[in-house]
């Protein structure tokens, strides 16, 4: 079990540029989540996938944000026309239903985005 | 909508002593899960302990235990025999049970410092 991985770990971009982050969940976890965490706050839910289907989206996910999970494995989160307010840590988590710890979410290390 | 409140932004404890972190939540749901996550400095979020709302028995994991008071909507975390490695941000989180929604709602966190 290699854990949830995220790339890149850090991204610095200029306002107006597009950025894309990748998340690789724990293998065989069918559920994948994206959260955003700003300084001094707890993570806020953005979106959730079950296999390749995006089943839930937060109102925080504006039309500049898009997430995909094309084959039900890794996922990408793209932010178009970045704004300084997008600066945050973007966290990915995955989970699966099992008999011991159903729906417990395991988090990756995050991608820290800085928009200049 | 659910809300989670952590009223202690920062706490400190002497090594080997016991500390209790507070969490209250507001929900109209009758079945749900509660979690405590730990986020060490510059490291990823780790699950500490979870509690199913339908279980009356308080969850324990080694030095970590909870005091779950469903009627009071309170879910505190007790750390016994505190260790330097317990220094971290601690987040309380809520998740509805049942199919359809798996998003975690987090509090703002409590920064715990363990003093040698």
Interface residues (C-beta under 8 A of the other chain):
Chain A: X31 X33 X35 X40 X41 X42 X43 X44 X45 X48 X56 X58 X91 X93 X95 X101 X103 X104 X105 X106 X107 X108 X109 X110
Chain B: X4 X33 X35 X37 X43 X44 X45 X46 X47 X50 X91 X93 X95 X101 X102 X103 X104 X105 X106 X107 X108 X109
